[in-house]
Amino acid sequence: MEANNEREEWVYLILEAKSVGLSIEEVREFIKVK
């Protein structure tokens, strides 16, 4: 199932964002644009 893979990707993006100091809200906006 592709949904599970997308979820893993989302978690990875959040971890990356935290490492560079982005907030969850900023990550969500980025995902919406993407």
JOSULSUL-V731215 format. One line per field, one symbol per residue. phi: phi as a letter, one per 20 degrees, with the letter a starting at -180 (. if undefined). burial: + if it has 24 or more other ideal C-beta (glycine too) atoms within 12 Angstrom, else -. Layout:
phi = ???
burial = ???
This chain:
phi = .fgffffffffffffffffdneegffffffffff
burial = --------------------------+-------
